[in-house]
Amino acid sequence: MYKCTANKKTRQEIHLRIANVLKQNFNQSENYGRIAFRLKEAGEINEAYIFLKKWADYLEKELQCEKCIAVYNQILDLIVDKLEEKCEILIKKINLLHYIGEREEELKTIDELYELGLKLNNIDYQRKAMFARAEYFEAIADYDNALKILHNLNKEREETLVLEKIGINYYNKTEVSQALEIFNRALDSMKDDNYLLKGNILKDIGLCYWKLGDKEQGLIYYTKAKKFYEKGEDKIALARLNVNIANVYYYLNNFEQSLTFYKDALNIARKIGDSHFIAQILSNVGGVYIQFGEYEEALRNFQEALEIDRKNLNRKGEAIRLSNIGHIYGILGDTDKALEYFNQALKIDESIKNKSGMAIRYGNIATCLFQKGEYEESVRYLKNAVEISAEAGLKEYLAYYHNLLGFVFVEMGQLSYGEDELSQALAMARAVKNPSYEITAQSNLALLWLKRDDIKKAFQYSTWAVEKLLSIKDIEGDREQIYYIHYKILNKMNRTGEAYRFLRFAYETIISRAQRINSPEHQHKFLNLSKNREIIEEWKRIEKQD
């Protein structure tokens, strides 16, 4: 091999010549990095800095976040003494670190920005560092510390962006009405054409209406937000809005369309490396696979999301994923394992004071206890879920938990309590326009009237439920139980031909779900769940008679 003996000056001249050739003939975005390298080696630091900034802008636009951060580090090495320019680069670096969930490096860079702001006696840089620290606390679900910082910033100087962040943290604390009020204040305070910020606030308002049960009003605001995101040409914001739109399709029981939107958003999230967003979408995708009966695929998505949240120190996300995994084991009949996951999730939610999470976990635990025959304990947990949901104004949660509590009371033979709970569930389901919960409430009321031997009323409720169920593709809930209740009512009416049809629907639904479970152990547990076993044994009994 030949050893290069050229002196430093000669080497620099060679690098400069190469840089000039590249600039003259290959001055495209993808070559900015090469040009910057040659200029840096040639000692042309100022021009190298210009091309590195161009290179970073290109990488950020192409959503290559990790490469972009590496370029920002190169720039920071070049401009050690240019403190104001260094602050601007640190701000960009913090934003990308926040996106990809590198929390430790994010916090370190925030501290560096704040120290430089103090050194320069620059209030704006100090505020930006404190705002970034609030975003960091929000990302790790420490909403109280985030709000403390944001309220202090707002006292010093009210800004639309700060108001929006205050609203987001109240939303995350499930103080949705408070969040909605602040988002509207933020919208009123806007004085310029910041398309992204306006789109964000409109989307936030849509989320609040969604959470409060007014889905139509939520959709109106999502549509408004989309127009501003498109004007701003922000791929990331559009991806996040895709998730909201996917949620709408999920709510409307259009699970295939929902999955399409989730996967579109997931592709963008993976491209930019936004791990926090990836975990959120994986969890949503898992929820769709549950509706398809593909439980192991759902479990894989939840487990991947859990790993990401733990790495990112996202305690709220960790609780959600643990609960998702517990839900799968509950469906598969492994109630002890499900309870283990639900209790882990509940401890986290209690530690971060996540009210909506606590309500869900109480409901999850109650369902498992019911399956184990521990009805009194199940009722206790469900009452806790109802109480927290009512305090937080979560109408959709109330519809779900009143439904579940009513069903438990019916199974316990406490029919008056059951009727009261199911009537509330039906009213709530209609108020929030949730077809799944309305169908379930009608079917549960049919079961209640069947137990009271009022076959006419039972048939009326059950007929509405099955006709509605047959008119839509799917629901969030157990179709087989709705079919089976209708079978029992028709059987009581001696309409055996029609009854047989609905028993077959119930049986085939269970078998179809079981066939999608690859694990023989999980399949066996699923088929032996008492509610499934009862339907299977009844089907076999009828078939044997024929």
N, C-alpha and C positions, 0 to 999 in steps of 0.2 A: 504493500500500500504506500501511496505517496503522502508525505506529511506536508501540510500547508505551511509555508515559511513566510507568507506575505505579512507585512507589518500591519498594525491597526489601521493606519491611514489608508493603505491600499485596500484592505478588506472593506472599510467603510465606503470607499469609492465604488467598489464592485456592487455592494448592496444598493447604493444609490442609483447606479445605472440600471440594475434589475428593477428597482422600484419605479423608475421613470418609464421603462418599457411596459411594465404592468399598467401604469396609469394611462399611458398613451394607447395601448392596444387591448387591455383587459380590465377596463375601469368599470366593472359591474359589481353589484352588491355582494355577490358570493365571493369576490376576490378582495374585498376590503381588508380582511384579516391578513392575507398574504402581503398586501401592499404595506400595511401598518408594521408588520414584522420587519420587512426590508428597511423601511424608514427608521425604525427604532435602532436596528443594527448599524445603520449609516450615521447615527447620532442626530438625526432630524426629529427631535423629540416632539416639538410642537405640531409638526405635520403628522407624525405617527399618532399623536393624541386625537387629531381630527378624524383620521381614518378609523381608529379604534372606536370612537363614538359612533361613526357611521355603521361600523360592523355590528356594534351592540344594538343599535336601532333596528338593523335588518334582522338580527337573531330574535329580538323581542317580538317583532312583527310576525316572524315565522313561528312563534311560540316555542322556540328552542331555549327554554329558561335556564337550564343548567349551563349550557355553553355561554349564554349571555352573562351570567354571573361571573364565570371565569374571565370573560373580557373586561367586566367592570373591575375585577381584581387587578388585571394588568394596568388599566387606566389609573387606578388608585396608586399603584407603584410608581407611575410616571409623574404624578402631580402632587407629590408629598407636600410641597410648599404652597400650593394654590388652594387655600383652605375653603373658600366659597365654592369653587368648582368641585372640590372633594365632597362637600356636603350634598351637592346636587346628585352626584354619582351614588353616594351612600343611600339617598332617598330611593333612587331607582333600584338599587340592590336589595333594600329592605322589602320593597313591594314584591319583588320576584321571590325572595326567600319566604315571604308570607304565603305566596301562591303555592309553592311546592312543599310547604310544611316543614322546612328546616328550622325548627323552633330555637334550638340552641344558638345557631349562627345568626338567626334573626335578632334575638335579644342582644347578642354581643354587638351587632352592627348598630342597633338602636342606641345602645349606650355610647358607642363611638360618635354617632351623630350628635347626641345631646351634649357630650363633652366639647365637641367642636363649636356647637352653638354658644356654649358658655364662653369659650375662648374668644370667639368673635363678638361676643355681647350682642348676638343676633336673636331677637325674640322669635322670629318666624321659624328659624331652624329648631329652636328649643320646643316650640309648639308642635312642629311636625314630628319631632322625636317622641313627645308625650302622646300625640295622637297614635303614632305607630305602636307605642307601648300599650295603649288601650286596645288596639286591634290584636296585639299579641295575647292579652288577657282574655279577650273575647274568644280567640281561637282555642284556648285551653279551658274554656267554659267557666272562667272566673269573672262572671258578669258584674259582681259587686265592685271589684277593683277597677274594672273597665269603666263603669259608670262614675266612680269617684273621680277618675282622671278627666273624663269627658265633661262632667258637670263643672269642674274647675276651669277647664278650657273655655266652656261656654260663658262662665261668669266674666272672664277676662274680655272675651269678644265673641258675640254670637255669630256662628257661621253655619251655612246650610249643611255642609259635610259633617260637622260635629253634631248638629241636631239629628241628622239621619242616623249616625252611629249610636246616639243615645236611644233613639227609637228601636234600633236593632237589638240592643242589649235588653231593653224592657220586653221586647218580643220574645227573646230567648229565655227570659225569666217567666214567660207565660203571662205577663201583665199586658195583655193584648190591647185592651181599650186605651191604656196609657200610651202604648206604642203608637196606636193609630192617631191619637191626638198630636203627638210629637211629629210624626211623619207629615201630617197636614200642615203643621207650622213650618216644617222644613220646605215643603212645596211652595207655600206662600212667600217664604223668604228668598226664593231664587230670583236673581237679578240678571243673569246672563244666559246664553244658550249653551250651557254645558249639557250636551245630549246624554252622555253616560250617567251623570248624576241625576238628571231629571228622570231618565228611564229607571234608575235604581229606586228612586223614591216612589214612583208610580207602581213599580213591582212590589215594593214593601207594603204599600197601602193595599194592593191586591191580596198579598199574603195575609194581612190582618183580617180582611173581610172573609177570606177563605177559612181562617181559623175560627172566626166568629160564626161560621155557618152560612154566610151569604155568598154562595158559590158564584152566582150570576154577577154580582157586583165585583167579585174578585176577578172574574174573566174580563170584565170591562176594563179594569185597570191593567191587567196583563197585556191586553191588546194595545192599549195606549203606550205601555212601556216598550213593546216590540217596535213601534214606529220610531221611537227615539234611539233605540239600540241600532236599528238599521241605518238611521242618519249618521250615527257615530261610527258605524262600521266596526263594532266591537264584537269579535267572535266569541270571546269568553263570556261576556254578558248575555249574548244570544244563547249560548250553551246553557247557562243557568236558567234562562227563561224557558228553554226547551224542557227542563226538568219540571218547571211549574205547569207547563202545558201537558206534559206526560202525566202529572198528578191529576189533571182534569180528566183525561181519558181513563185513568185508573178508577177514579170516582164514578165515571159513567159506565164502568164495567167493560170498557173497550180495552182489554188487557194487551191485545196484540199491537194496537196502535200506540198504546202507552209504552210498550217495550221498544218500539222503533224509536220514539223520541228519547227515551233513556239511553239507548245505545249510541245515538247520534251525539248526545251530550258527553257520554263516556269516552268516545273517540277523541273529542276535543280536549277533555280533561287529561287523558293519558298523553296526548301530544304536548300539552304545556307542562305536564308533570305536577299538576295541582292535586296533591295527595289528599288534602282535606275534602275537596270536591269529588275525587275518585271514590273515596270511602262512602260518601253520601249516596252517590249514584249506584254503586255496587249494592248498597242496602236496598234501594228502591227496586233494582233489577231482581234481587232475591225475592222481594215481595211479590213481583209478577210471577216468578217461577212457582211460588207457592200456589197461586191461583191456577196455574197450569197443572198442578200436581207433581211437578218435577222437584221433589224435596231435596235430593242430593245436590242438584245444580244450585238450588237456593242456598243450601248450606255452604257450598264452596264460595259463593259470592259474599255471604255474611262473614265467613272466616277470613277472607282476604281483607275485607273492610275493617275487621277487628284488629288485625295486625297493623294496618296503617294507622288507625286511631291511637293504638298504644304507642307506636313510634312517635306520633305527633303530640303526645300528652293530651289528647282530646278526650277528656273525661266524660263529657256529655255523649259524644259519639260512641265511646267504649260501652257505656251503659245501654245505648240503643242496640248495638251489635250483639251484646251478650243476651239481651232480651229477644232479638231476632233468632239467635241460635236456640235459645230455650223454647221458643215457639215451635221450631221445627221438631225438636225432640218431643214436645207435647203432642203434636200432630201424629208423630210416629209411635206414640203410646209409651214412651219412656218418661213417665211423669217425674220420677225421682231426679233424673238428670236435668229435666226441664226446670224443676224447682231450684236446683243448684245454680243454674245460670240466672234465673229470675232474681234470686236472693242476692247474687253478686251485683246485678244491675241495680237493684233497689238500694243497696248500701252506697253505691256511687251517687245515685240521684239524691239521696238524703244528704250526703256530704256536700254536694254543690247546690242544694236547695232547688232542685229542678222539679217544680210542682207537676207539670204535665207528665214528666217521666215517672214520677212517683205514682200518679194515678194509673198509668198504663201497667206499671209493675204490680201494683196491688191487684189489678184485674187479671193479669197473667197468673199470679200466684193463686188467686181465687179459682180460676178455671182448673188448675192442676188439683187443688184440694177437692173440688167437686168431683173430678174424675176418680179420685181416691176414695170417694164416699164420705169425705169430711165436710158435710154440708154446713154445719154451724160456723166453722172456721172460714169456709168459703164466703158465707154471708157477711161475716165481719170484715173481711178484706174488700169485698165489693162495696160495702157501705163507706169504707174509707175512700175508695176510688170515686164514688159518687160525690162525696163531700168535697174532695180536692177539686174535682172537675167543675163543680158548682161555684166554688170560690174563685176559680180562674176564668169562669164564664165560657167553658169549653163545651158548647152545646152538642157537638157531634160525639164527643166522649160520653156525655150524659145519655144520649140516645143509646149508645152501645151498652153502657153499664146498667142502665135501667132494664134493658132487654135481658141481659145476662142474669141480673138479680131476680127479675120476674120469673125466668125459666127455672132457676134454682128453687124459688118458693113453690112453684107448681110441682116440681119433682118431690119436694118435701111434704106436699099435701096442704100447704098453707095458701089456699087458693085466693083468699081475700087480699092478702099481701101481694100475691102474684099478680092479681088483676090490677091493683093500684100501680105497681111498677111497670107492667106491660102497657097500660094506658098512657103513662108518662113517656115510655119509650116510643110508642107510636106517634104521639104528638110531637116529640122532639125530632124523630126521623123525618116527619113531614115538614117541620119547620126548617130543617137544614137540607131538605130535598135529597135525602140519601135513600135510593131505592133498595139497597141491600138491607139496611136496618129496618126499613118499613116492611119488606117482605118477611123478614125474620120475626118482627113483632106480631104481624098478622097470623103467622103460622103458630107462634107460641100461644097467642090468644085462642086459636083453634084448639090446641092441646088442652088449655085450661077449661074450655067449655065442654070438651069431650069428657074430661074427668068429672065434670058436673052433670054429665048425662044429658046435656042440652045439645042434641045432635044437630038441630037446625042451625043454631048459632055457630057451632063448631064448623059445620059444612060451609057456612057463609064466609067465615074468616079464611078457612083453608082454601076454598075455591079461588078467592081473590089472590092469595099468596102463590098458588101453583100456576094460575093463569099468567100472572105477572112474571113469574120465574121463567115460564116457557116462552114468553114473548121477548125476553132479553137473553143474550148469549150466556152470561155467567153472573154470579154475585159473589160478594165478599162474605163467605159463610158456608155452612154445610148444606148443599142442595139435597143430599140424600135424606137428611132429617126432615126436611120440608115435604119431600115426596112420601116419606114413611108415615108421617102424621096424617097426611091425606089418605093414604092406604088404610090406616086404622079407622078413620071416620067412614070411608066408603064401605069398609067391611062391616061396620056396625049397622050400616043402612042396607046390608045384604045386596049391595051392588058389586058382586064379586068380580065380574069381568073388568070393570073400570078399576077396582081395587088392585087386581092382579097387575094391571098396566103400571100403576104407580109404585108397587112393590118392586117390579122389574126395573123401573127407572132408578130406584134407590139402590138396589143390589148392583146394577151395572155401573153406577157412579162409583161405588166403593171399590169394585174389582178393577175398574179403569185406573183409579188412583193408586191402588196397590201394585198394579203392573208397572207403574213408572218408578217404583222403588227398587233399586238394584240390590241393595243389601237384604239377603234372606232373613237376617235377624230383625231388621227394621220392618220388613214386610210382614213378618209374623206378628210383631207387636202391634202394628197398625190394624191388622185384621182382627186381632183379639181385644181391641178396645171394646168395652162393654156395649157402647152405642152401635158400633159396627157389627159386633158379633150377634147382637139381637136381630138385626136386619138379615144377616147371612143365614142364621138358623131358621128364621121365619120363611125365607125364600126356599130353603132346602125342604122344610116341612110341607110347604104348598106343592113343590115340585114332586115330592114323594107321593102325595095324595093323588096327583094327576097321573 
